[in-house]
Amino acid sequence: MIGLVSEKKPQREGSFDEMTVDMSESNDVRSMHIGSPTIQSSMRISDPYHLELDYTQIMALAAIFLDKPKNLLFVGLGGAAIQKFFYKWFSKANCLTIEINPSAINVAKQFFKIPKASKRFKIIQDDGIEYIKNSEDEYDLILSDAFEEYGLPEVFCEIPYFESCRARLTEKGIFMINLWGSDPKTTAYIDRIKFTFDNNVLHVKSSTSGNIIVFAFNSRPNECRVNVLKRKILTMEKQINFDLMVYFNKILKTQKNKTNNLFL
């Protein structure tokens, strides 16, 4: 999502599932807007599986840490950009999305060229927090991107939510969340994630939208050598139409680590 966060925030109950969903199109790009002019998701009409927005491109970096994942969980649908990417990239993984807003689901199905419902691609209309809290399944990746018209609801940035997500990860699972760089509480949110995940956390700010993507690992990845991870990225870049290395290098700068190990 691209835009500025309003200071006004609605109550969680009775708001997420009632927000209006609109679309716009410009230069082969179709965008979704939920409750405001802010862009929630974008799709290149001529290439529906391409990741159009830079913050979704950052999310693709999770692929270098995932080894043959089986189950991926997404909280928040939007135009299903990252869902479609991982659905195609991990051809044997199951992609489940929890979305509370029925209008968002209907618009995504009609206008954003998502895969047909199957064992590998499912959308459930439900409250993401409650679904994770009550789930008994384990996931190799949980991606939290539950924005609404006023920005990121704080209930998705609290330790109980982070703990619920970690409890549902596999041993080497990854929790990923999209945060607002302009939110004055973002640093506190990242600190909460570091506390919950024993400091096994990376984060990077997007180039244009101001979003911050956080990667939190249930345990240290099997591969942490920077040179090996860079080779993986170069291999990925031969198959995708965007630059991943620029975001990985930003992570390295954030880490302030000059060794060959991603973590200090």
Secondary structure by P-SEA (a helix, b strand, c coil): cbbbbbccccccccccccbbbbbcccccbbbbbccccccccccccccccccccaaaaaaaccccccccccbbbbcccccaaaaaaaaaaaccbbbbbbbccaaaaaaaacccccccccccbbbbbccaaaaaaaccccccbbbbbcccccccccccccaaaaaaaaaacccbbbbbbbbbccccaaaaaaaaaaaaacccbbbbbcccccbbbbbbbccccccccaaaaaaaaaaaaacccccaaaaaaaaaaaaccccccccc
